[in-house]
Amino acid sequence: MTLACYAASEENSIGREYQEPGPLHRNQFQRDRDRVVHSSAFRRLEYKTQVFVNHVGDMFRTRLTHSIEVAQIGRTISRALQLNEDLTEAVCLAHDLGHTPFGHAGQDELNRCMKEFGGFEHNLQSLRVVDVLEEKYAEFSGLNLMYETREGILKHCSRAKAKELGKIGQRFLDRLQPGLEAQVVDIADQIAYNNHDVDDGLRAGLITFVQLESCELFSKEQALVRKKWPALSTKRMSHEIIRRMINTLVSDLIANSQANIKSLNPSTIHDVRNAGELMIGLSENVAAQNQELKRFLNKHLYQHEKVEKMSEEAKQVIRYLFDGFMSTLELLPEEVQKNIGMQEAEQGKQGKARVIADYIAGMTDRFAFAEFERIRQ
Ligand code: MG
């Protein structure tokens, strides 16, 4: 398929930090996707919470299935807009690699633990995983991904952090936009989680069809489905509604983005980065409906007392692990202790805390629980 002139490509890429011979049977962005798939952090996504703690039920989304759903939506949009589908897929699969165990509760608590030591942010951590933490290759640390893949992973960043990051952080200082593939991933992520959280929330019985009728996006599709199939089972009903909501959002996004691209008329990726505004986005009306659904989930699902209870437990586990490891290094595997020795010599207590944060962030939910039980003895 021909790429649009403003898509990211091997030809206009800024390339890899460490020079390597090109792949034989794939393009450079397929190679990136494959490196993500083969990473240890990617496999661990299977046992990390999206909203529901992993062991609560086998039916719910995990970070892994979430990432695959994001990739499905992202690729559809990219292909329709003649963008680089392989790059989009690579970023989608990598976008949550830095997530801690226990979803947002885990990330918030680890951030609190790291307050004096530079904080913790899952988005920056995803970049850190692919740039530094993966130990796979003889010649370099990390996965040595293409600049555009890393640009897509680093969705947001404070100016202070951007300065520390060098070339990859520069766009935040220059106030440039990311490439269109990165813009696609950002919204594909939102479309995926809003919709699958409705599905998981309904299945868990934490939210109901009646409650969801307050959201226009849901109620419109529900009316259509109920009219056509009045006797449909709950299971089929919810899926028929959700697939239509995804379709409405994706179709609107493609049409609206096409219109934006047409009016801003970029002829290269350089024009996209310098456009001063994002080109990929929902129309005003559908964006408002999407926001309404997001607010609904925030209020009724993410802050549901059952979810909050899990979150509180999760926070305790993270805090206990961090404090325990900080005060008693012997609780950590030898390799981690060795790394702490090196980082502490270079950066003092901050270096030590960072290694511990990396170690905790890399844990799966169940490993974090097991470690908590072990060191509590
Ligand atoms: Mg995500």
Boltz pocket constraint, residues with backbone or C-beta under 6 A from the ligand:
constraints:
  - pocket:
      binder: B
      contacts: [[A, 66], [A, 70], [A, 95], [A, 96], [A, 189]]
      max_distance: 6.0
